[in-house]
Amino acid sequence: MARARDPDLWQAWRERLRRFRGTMETVAEFCRRERVSMAAFYQWRRKLSPGGGVRRSKDADIGPRPPGPRPQVRRYVDKYPQDYSELLQVRPGITDIASLKYRHEAEILGQYPDPEQAYVDVILPDKIALGKEYIRKSSLAFDIKLIIMTVLRMSETSPTSGKSGTASI
C-alpha cells in the first residue's frame, strides 16, 4: 500500500531545493548544513523536477556532462573556454567516464584542506580530459560498456581510495 503524500513534506523540500539553487555550495556542503542525506537530496530533486526525472530528459543517456546552471559553474567554463567549447558541442548525457571516476567526489574533496581549489586544480582538468576521451572513443559499443559500468558502480557504497576504478574503460 502506498504512503499518503504529505503536502508539508513536499513543500519543505521545494523550499529546501529553492534555497540550494540560490547558494554556491556543493551538494555535499548543502546537505551537511541542512542535516539531510545526499541520497534524500537527490531523490527529492528527482521527484520535484519539472519533467519528473530522467525519463523525460532531453539529454542523451551517455556522454560528457557539461556544467549546470549554478553560478559557480560559469566560472569553471570561463577558466577553460577552449576545452568547454569542444565539450559543449556534444549532447549531454546522464553518465560518462568522469561520473564513474568521481562518483565519490564529495569524499575525495573532503580530503583536501581547500576543496574548491582542489576541484579547480585537480578534478576539473581531469573531468575535462575524460570528457574529451569520451568524444574520441564514442561508439555504440563504448556507450553500452559505460552503461554497464554505471549500473555495476551504482551498487558500490564505499568511497574510492585514490583509485578511480575506471582503468578498464
Secondary structure, DSSP 8 states (H G I E B T S, - for coil): ------HHHHHHHHHHHHHHHTS---HHHHHHHHT--HHHHHHHHHHTSTTSSGGG-SSEEES-----S-HHHHHHHHHSHHHHHHHTTS--EEE-HHHHHTTTHHHHHTTSSSHHHHIIIIIHHHHHHHHHHHHHH-SHHHHHHHHHHHHHHHT--S---S--S-TT-
